[in-house]
Amino acid sequence: MGFVNSTLIGASARFITFSQGTGNKIEIQKTFDCIVTLHYIFAILILILCETIGLWFVTNKLVVPDGRMNATLWVYQCAVIAKLIEFISTPYNSLIIAHEKMSAFAFVSIYDKCIQLAIAFLLLVAPYDRLIMYAVLIVIAKISVRLIYTLYCHRKFEESKYHLCLDKERIKPILTYAGWIFNGNLAFLGYTQGLNILLNLFFGPIVNAARGISQQVQVAIYSFTNNFQTAINPQIIKSYAASELSRMHNLVLMSSRFGFFLMLIIALPIYFNTDYILNLWLTEVPEYSGTFIRMILIIGLNSTLRNPTITAIQATGNVKKFQIWEGSLLLLIIPIAYVLLKCYHINPVQTLSVYMFTELAVQFVRVFITYPQINLHIRLYFTKILWPCIKVLAISATACHLLTGLIHVNSISMLITYVVASLAISGISIWLFGINKNERSYVVSIIANKVHKLKRTN
């Protein structure tokens, strides 16, 4: 369900944001209505599958401890309801992103986390079956979040008032686009889960544990840069919709570069102190965890360059060629890794290296497909993005490596000292070699305005 939902999230965000860029209120309303209708149709189909095949699988095939089938069924039904609620909320979330009201996400996210914390405390004193109570409370929390988003949209955006719409001319391009996004997501699922299966088959669950730890770090770190780039994505799509290609080009170049710098600031202190952080975090650290995390950080730096490129091609709506090439090349990770494991007996680090180097190579394919479609010169990727990023990376990484010889991190206070020094090094490198004169002037003017406002309030 999450896999299908991620496909429709991509389609919803693109078409709702694109319609916002046109400025045509009728187009905006019709697009939103069609997308909500599609979500309801898919939700009904998924519900039918869950209550037939899914329920049969749970009751007949799932291995459940004696006397816990009742609790299992409660959890299953609550999980279905929670996912369906999340599923039909997608168009409203896309609408908030299209209007760039990120503060709404911030406040609702805080509320959501507080509710989950409250649920954790309630379970400590629960007089009933805690597993069932947890499942029911999670559903209640999902419903409350859904109501908040819906009420917010109804108050702020007039197009959020839903009317049944089955306009074939509008639904067809949405489904076509979603189909190609589905193909890309299928490839992503194939090479990520396929890699995990290969590691399990050849090296066992201990290596899977190390891989799982690296993926937890990946999700946590990616959230910082993803939030920054998510805020810019609507402007990229709206600029294309309004035929403001020059502005779109600047946003793609800037989002790539600044996303890379933000990831670098976070990644460097973790990269050079991975072992200490892991020992601080875990009682027993699985073998290869540290190396896997370092490789994931390198892949993460590449992902910051990938995301704006993907948003740019999605803005055009012409994603067929892009998804075929990207998906096919990334899926090659599995057969290549399998052959190397079977014939050459490579180790887990070398296996993950196949993923890392393939991901780095595919980024150039993305650029060579996307940039011509948005009339952006490919050489600008090398001169405006890659070269400044390489300079800042080389200088900052070298300085942080030398810093490890001066600051021996063996306590939290020393780790904080290292992080502060690393931030200073990265900040100076970015200021001197990563941004141009106009961007420096812009940053200075923002800081000056903030200081001026603080003085006025005091």
C-alpha positions as CSV (number, residue, x, y, z in Angstrom):
1,M,0.0,0.0,0.0
2,G,2.9,2.3,0.8
3,F,4.4,1.4,-2.6
4,V,1.2,2.3,-4.5
5,N,0.8,5.5,-2.4
6,S,4.3,6.7,-3.2
7,T,3.4,6.5,-6.9
8,L,0.3,8.5,-6.5
9,I,2.1,11.0,-4.2
10,G,4.5,11.8,-7.1
11,A,1.6,12.2,-9.6
12,S,-0.5,14.3,-7.2
13,A,2.3,16.7,-6.4
14,R,3.3,17.2,-10.0
15,F,-0.2,17.8,-11.4
16,I,-1.5,19.9,-8.5
17,T,1.6,22.1,-8.5
18,F,1.6,22.4,-12.3
19,S,-2.0,23.6,-12.3
20,Q,-1.1,26.1,-9.6
21,G,1.6,27.4,-11.9
22,T,-0.9,28.1,-14.7
23,G,-3.0,30.4,-12.4
24,N,-6.2,29.1,-13.9
25,K,-8.6,28.5,-11.0
26,I,-11.0,26.2,-13.0
27,E,-8.0,24.1,-14.0
28,I,-6.7,24.0,-10.4
29,Q,-10.2,22.9,-9.1
30,K,-10.7,20.2,-11.8
31,T,-7.2,18.8,-11.3
32,F,-7.6,18.5,-7.6
33,D,-11.1,16.9,-8.0
34,C,-9.8,14.3,-10.4
35,I,-6.8,13.4,-8.2
36,V,-9.0,13.0,-5.1
37,T,-11.4,10.8,-7.2
38,L,-8.5,8.6,-8.3
39,H,-7.3,8.2,-4.7
40,Y,-10.8,7.1,-3.6
41,I,-11.0,4.6,-6.4
42,F,-7.6,3.1,-5.6
43,A,-8.5,3.1,-1.9
44,I,-11.6,1.1,-2.6
45,L,-9.6,-1.4,-4.7
46,I,-6.9,-1.8,-2.1
47,L,-9.6,-2.3,0.6
48,I,-11.1,-5.1,-1.4
49,L,-7.7,-6.8,-1.8
50,C,-6.9,-6.4,1.9
51,E,-10.2,-7.8,3.0
52,T,-10.0,-10.8,0.6
53,I,-6.5,-12.0,-0.3
54,G,-4.8,-10.1,2.5
55,L,-7.2,-11.4,5.2
56,W,-7.0,-14.9,3.8
57,F,-3.2,-14.8,4.0
58,V,-3.2,-13.5,7.6
59,T,-5.7,-16.2,8.8
60,N,-4.3,-19.1,6.8
61,K,-0.6,-18.6,6.1
62,L,0.8,-16.2,8.7
63,V,2.7,-17.9,11.6
64,V,1.0,-16.5,14.8
65,P,1.7,-17.6,18.4
66,D,-1.1,-19.6,20.0
67,G,-3.9,-17.5,21.3
68,R,-2.8,-14.3,19.5
69,M,-4.9,-14.6,16.3
70,N,-7.5,-12.2,17.7
71,A,-4.8,-9.6,18.5
72,T,-3.3,-10.2,15.0
73,L,-6.6,-9.5,13.3
74,W,-7.1,-6.3,15.3
75,V,-3.6,-5.1,14.3
76,Y,-4.2,-6.1,10.7
77,Q,-7.5,-4.2,10.4
78,C,-6.1,-1.2,12.2
79,A,-3.1,-1.2,9.9
80,V,-5.4,-1.3,6.8
81,I,-7.5,1.6,8.1
82,A,-4.4,3.7,9.0
83,K,-2.9,3.2,5.6
84,L,-6.2,4.0,3.8
85,I,-6.5,7.2,5.8
86,E,-2.9,8.1,4.9
87,F,-3.7,7.2,1.3
88,I,-6.7,9.5,0.8
89,S,-4.9,12.3,2.6
90,T,-2.2,12.5,-0.1
91,P,-4.0,15.1,-2.4
92,Y,-4.5,17.5,0.6
93,N,-0.8,17.2,1.5
94,S,0.2,17.8,-2.1
95,L,-2.1,20.9,-2.0
96,I,-0.3,22.3,1.0
97,I,3.1,21.7,-0.7
98,A,1.9,23.3,-3.9
99,H,0.9,26.4,-1.9
100,E,4.2,26.2,-0.1
101,K,2.7,26.3,3.4
102,M,5.5,24.4,5.0
103,S,4.7,25.8,8.4
104,A,1.5,23.7,8.4
105,F,3.6,20.5,8.0
106,A,5.8,21.6,10.8
107,F,3.0,22.2,13.3
108,V,1.1,19.0,12.4
109,S,4.3,17.0,12.5
110,I,5.0,18.3,16.1
111,Y,1.4,17.4,17.0
112,D,1.8,13.9,15.4
113,K,5.0,13.2,17.4
114,C,3.5,14.4,20.6
115,I,0.5,12.1,20.1
116,Q,2.8,9.1,19.4
117,L,4.7,9.9,22.6
118,A,1.5,10.1,24.5
119,I,0.5,6.7,23.1
120,A,3.8,5.2,24.3
121,F,3.1,6.4,27.9
122,L,-0.5,5.2,27.8
123,L,0.8,1.7,26.9
124,L,2.7,1.6,30.2
125,V,-0.6,1.8,32.2
126,A,-2.9,0.0,29.7
127,P,-5.3,-2.3,31.4
128,Y,-6.1,-4.2,28.2
129,D,-4.1,-6.0,25.5
130,R,-1.3,-3.6,24.8
131,L,-0.9,-4.7,21.2
132,I,-4.6,-4.1,20.4
133,M,-4.6,-0.8,22.2
134,Y,-1.5,0.4,20.4
135,A,-3.1,-0.4,17.0
136,V,-6.4,1.3,17.9
137,L,-4.6,4.4,19.3
138,I,-2.5,4.7,16.1
139,V,-5.6,4.7,14.0
140,I,-7.2,7.4,16.2
141,A,-4.0,9.5,15.8
142,K,-4.1,9.1,12.0
143,I,-7.7,10.2,11.9
144,S,-7.0,13.3,14.0
145,V,-4.0,14.3,11.7
146,R,-6.2,13.7,8.7
147,L,-8.9,15.9,10.1
148,I,-6.4,18.7,10.9
149,Y,-5.0,18.7,7.3
150,T,-8.5,18.6,5.8
151,L,-9.8,21.4,7.9
152,Y,-6.7,23.5,7.2
153,C,-7.1,23.0,3.5
154,H,-10.8,23.9,3.6
155,R,-10.1,27.1,5.4
156,K,-7.1,28.2,3.3
157,F,-7.6,26.9,-0.2
158,E,-11.0,27.2,-2.0
159,E,-10.1,24.5,-4.5
160,S,-9.9,21.9,-1.6
161,K,-13.7,21.5,-1.5
162,Y,-14.1,18.2,-3.3
163,H,-16.6,17.5,-6.2
164,L,-16.8,14.1,-7.9
165,C,-14.9,14.3,-11.2
166,L,-14.4,11.6,-13.8
167,D,-13.1,13.7,-16.6
168,K,-11.3,11.2,-18.9
169,E,-9.2,13.9,-20.6
170,R,-7.8,14.9,-17.3
171,I,-7.5,11.5,-15.6
172,K,-5.7,9.8,-18.6
173,P,-2.5,11.9,-18.4
174,I,-2.5,11.6,-14.6
175,L,-2.7,7.8,-14.9
176,T,-0.1,7.6,-17.7
177,Y,2.3,9.7,-15.6
178,A,1.6,7.6,-12.5
179,G,2.3,4.5,-14.5
180,W,5.8,5.6,-15.4
181,I,6.4,6.8,-11.8
182,F,5.2,3.3,-10.7
183,N,7.8,1.8,-13.0
184,G,10.5,3.9,-11.4
185,N,9.4,3.0,-7.9
186,L,9.3,-0.6,-8.9
187,A,12.9,-0.4,-9.9
188,F,13.8,1.3,-6.6
189,L,12.1,-1.4,-4.7
190,G,13.8,-4.1,-6.8
191,Y,17.4,-2.9,-6.3
192,T,17.1,-1.9,-2.6
193,Q,15.2,-5.0,-1.4
194,G,17.1,-7.2,-3.9
195,L,20.4,-6.0,-2.5
196,N,19.2,-6.8,1.0
197,I,18.2,-10.3,-0.1
198,L,21.6,-10.9,-1.8
199,L,23.4,-9.8,1.4
200,N,21.2,-12.2,3.4
201,L,21.7,-15.1,1.0
202,F,25.5,-14.8,0.9
203,F,26.5,-13.4,4.3
204,G,23.5,-14.0,6.7
205,P,21.5,-11.8,9.0
206,I,24.4,-10.1,10.7
207,V,25.3,-8.2,7.5
208,N,21.6,-7.5,7.1
209,A,21.6,-5.9,10.6
210,A,24.6,-3.7,9.5
211,R,22.7,-2.7,6.3
212,G,19.6,-2.0,8.4
213,I,21.6,0.4,10.7
214,S,23.0,2.2,7.7
215,Q,19.5,2.6,6.3
216,Q,18.3,4.1,9.5
217,V,21.1,6.7,9.4
218,Q,20.3,7.3,5.7
219,V,16.6,8.1,6.4
220,A,17.5,10.4,9.4
221,I,20.1,12.4,7.4
222,Y,18.2,12.6,4.2
223,S,15.3,14.2,5.9
224,F,17.3,17.4,6.4
225,T,18.1,17.9,2.8
226,N,14.8,16.5,1.5
227,N,12.9,19.1,3.6
228,F,15.0,21.9,2.1
229,Q,14.5,20.6,-1.5
230,T,10.8,19.8,-1.0
231,A,10.3,23.5,-0.2
232,I,11.9,24.5,-3.6
233,N,10.3,21.7,-5.7
234,P,6.9,23.5,-6.2
235,Q,8.7,26.6,-7.5
236,I,10.6,24.5,-10.0
237,I,7.3,23.0,-11.3
238,K,5.4,26.3,-11.2
239,S,8.2,28.1,-13.1
240,Y,8.0,25.5,-15.9
241,A,4.2,25.7,-16.0
242,A,4.4,29.5,-16.3
243,S,7.1,29.1,-19.1
244,E,9.6,31.0,-16.9
245,L,12.5,28.7,-17.9
246,S,15.3,31.0,-16.8
247,R,13.9,31.1,-13.2
248,M,13.5,27.3,-13.3
249,H,17.1,26.8,-14.4
250,N,18.3,29.0,-11.5
251,L,16.2,27.0,-9.0
252,V,17.5,23.6,-10.3
253,L,21.1,24.7,-10.1
254,M,20.7,26.4,-6.8
255,S,18.7,23.6,-5.2
256,S,21.4,21.0,-6.3
257,R,24.3,23.0,-5.0
258,F,22.8,24.2,-1.7
259,G,21.3,20.7,-1.0
260,F,24.8,19.2,-1.5
261,F,26.3,21.8,0.9
262,L,23.7,21.1,3.5
263,M,24.3,17.3,3.3
264,L,28.0,17.8,3.4
265,I,27.8,19.9,6.6
266,I,25.9,17.0,8.3
267,A,27.8,14.2,6.7
268,L,31.4,15.2,7.5
269,P,31.4,14.9,11.3
270,I,29.5,11.6,11.0
271,Y,31.9,10.2,8.4
272,F,35.0,10.8,10.4
273,N,33.5,9.7,13.7
274,T,31.3,6.9,12.7
275,D,32.8,4.3,15.0
276,Y,32.5,6.4,18.1
277,I,28.9,7.4,17.3
278,L,28.0,3.7,16.7
279,N,29.5,2.6,20.0
280,L,27.6,5.4,21.7
281,W,24.4,4.4,20.0
282,L,24.5,0.6,20.1
283,T,25.5,-2.0,22.7
284,E,26.8,-4.4,20.1
285,V,27.8,-3.0,16.7
286,P,27.4,-5.4,13.8
287,E,30.5,-5.9,11.6
288,Y,30.6,-3.6,8.5
289,S,28.1,-1.1,10.0
290,G,30.7,1.8,10.0
291,T,31.8,1.2,6.4
292,F,28.2,0.9,5.2
293,I,27.3,4.2,6.9
294,R,30.3,5.9,5.2
295,M,29.2,4.6,1.8
296,I,25.6,5.7,2.5
297,L,26.8,9.2,3.2
298,I,28.6,9.3,-0.2
299,I,25.5,8.1,-1.9
300,G,23.5,10.7,0.1
301,L,25.7,13.5,-1.3
302,N,24.9,12.2,-4.8
303,S,21.1,12.1,-4.0
304,T,21.1,15.9,-3.3
305,L,22.1,16.4,-7.0
306,R,19.6,13.8,-8.1
307,N,16.5,15.2,-6.5
308,P,16.3,18.6,-8.4
309,T,17.0,16.8,-11.7
310,I,14.1,14.4,-11.1
311,T,11.8,17.3,-10.1
312,A,12.8,19.1,-13.3
313,I,11.9,16.1,-15.5
314,Q,8.7,15.6,-13.6
315,A,7.7,19.2,-14.3
316,T,7.8,18.5,-18.0
317,G,5.5,15.5,-17.6
318,N,7.6,13.6,-20.2
319,V,9.0,11.0,-17.9
320,K,8.8,7.8,-20.1
321,K,12.4,7.9,-21.4
322,F,13.8,9.0,-18.1
323,Q,12.1,6.2,-16.1
324,I,13.0,3.5,-18.6
325,W,16.7,4.5,-18.6
326,E,17.0,5.2,-14.9
327,G,15.0,2.2,-13.8
328,S,16.8,-0.2,-16.1
329,L,20.3,0.9,-15.2
330,L,19.6,0.8,-11.4
331,L,18.1,-2.7,-11.7
332,L,21.4,-3.8,-13.2
333,I,22.8,-3.5,-9.6
334,I,21.2,-6.9,-8.7
335,P,22.5,-9.1,-11.6
336,I,26.0,-7.5,-11.5
337,A,26.2,-7.9,-7.7
338,Y,25.0,-11.5,-8.0
339,V,27.5,-12.5,-10.7
340,L,30.4,-10.9,-8.7
341,L,29.2,-12.7,-5.5
342,K,28.8,-16.0,-7.2
343,C,31.9,-16.0,-9.4
344,Y,34.3,-13.8,-7.7
345,H,33.2,-14.1,-4.0
346,I,33.3,-10.4,-3.3
347,N,32.8,-9.2,0.3
348,P,29.8,-7.2,1.6
349,V,31.6,-3.8,1.2
350,Q,32.3,-4.6,-2.4
351,T,28.7,-5.6,-2.9
352,L,27.5,-2.3,-1.6
353,S,30.1,-0.6,-3.8
354,V,28.3,-1.9,-6.9
355,Y,25.2,0.1,-5.7
356,M,27.3,3.2,-4.9
357,F,29.2,3.4,-8.2
358,T,26.0,2.6,-10.2
359,E,24.1,5.3,-8.5
360,L,26.9,7.8,-9.1
361,A,27.0,6.8,-12.8
362,V,23.3,7.0,-13.3
363,Q,23.2,10.6,-12.2
364,F,25.0,11.6,-15.4
365,V,22.4,9.7,-17.4
366,R,19.7,11.7,-15.6
367,V,21.4,15.0,-16.4
368,F,21.9,14.1,-20.1
369,I,18.2,13.2,-20.5
370,T,16.7,16.0,-18.4
371,Y,18.7,19.1,-19.2
372,P,18.0,19.1,-23.0
373,Q,14.2,18.7,-22.2
374,I,14.2,21.9,-20.1
375,N,16.6,23.8,-22.5
376,L,19.4,23.9,-19.9
377,H,22.9,23.5,-21.2
378,I,24.6,20.4,-19.9
379,R,27.9,22.1,-19.3
380,L,26.2,24.2,-16.6
381,Y,25.8,21.1,-14.6
382,F,29.6,20.7,-14.5
383,T,30.5,24.4,-14.1
384,K,27.7,25.6,-11.8
385,I,27.1,22.5,-9.7
386,L,29.8,19.8,-10.0
387,W,32.9,22.0,-9.9
388,P,31.9,24.1,-6.9
389,C,30.7,21.0,-5.0
390,I,34.0,19.1,-5.7
391,K,36.1,22.1,-4.6
392,V,34.2,22.5,-1.3
393,L,34.1,18.7,-0.7
394,A,37.9,18.4,-1.3
395,I,38.8,21.3,0.9
396,S,36.4,20.5,3.7
397,A,37.1,16.7,3.8
398,T,40.9,17.3,3.8
399,A,40.6,19.8,6.7
400,C,38.3,17.5,8.7
401,H,40.7,14.6,8.1
402,L,43.5,16.7,9.5
403,L,41.2,17.7,12.4
404,T,40.9,14.1,13.5
405,G,44.6,14.1,14.3
406,L,44.1,17.2,16.5
407,I,40.8,16.3,18.2
408,H,40.6,12.7,19.5
409,V,36.9,12.0,19.9
410,N,36.6,9.8,23.0
411,S,33.7,11.6,24.8
412,I,30.6,13.5,24.0
413,S,32.2,16.8,24.8
414,M,35.0,16.1,22.3
415,L,32.5,15.0,19.7
416,I,30.6,18.4,20.2
417,T,34.0,20.2,19.8
418,Y,34.7,18.3,16.6
419,V,31.2,19.0,15.2
420,V,31.6,22.7,15.9
421,A,35.0,22.8,14.3
422,S,33.7,20.8,11.3
423,L,30.8,23.2,10.9
424,A,33.2,26.2,10.9
425,I,35.5,24.5,8.3
426,S,32.6,23.6,6.0
427,G,30.9,27.0,6.4
428,I,34.1,28.9,5.4
429,S,34.7,26.5,2.5
430,I,31.2,27.0,1.2
431,W,31.4,30.8,1.7
432,L,34.7,31.1,-0.2
433,F,34.4,28.4,-2.9
434,G,30.8,27.3,-3.1
435,I,28.7,30.4,-3.7
436,N,29.2,33.4,-6.0
437,K,29.3,37.1,-5.3
438,N,25.6,37.7,-5.7
439,E,24.7,34.8,-3.4
440,R,27.1,36.2,-0.7
441,S,25.4,39.6,-1.0
442,Y,22.0,38.0,-0.7
443,V,23.0,36.0,2.4
444,V,24.5,39.2,4.0
445,S,21.3,41.2,3.3
446,I,19.2,38.5,4.9
447,I,21.4,38.4,8.0
448,A,21.4,42.2,8.2
449,N,17.5,42.3,7.9
450,K,17.2,39.7,10.7
451,V,19.6,41.7,13.0
452,H,17.7,44.9,12.2
453,K,14.4,43.4,13.1
454,L,15.8,42.0,16.4
455,K,17.1,45.5,17.3
456,R,13.7,47.0,16.6
457,T,11.9,44.5,18.7
458,N,14.3,45.1,21.6
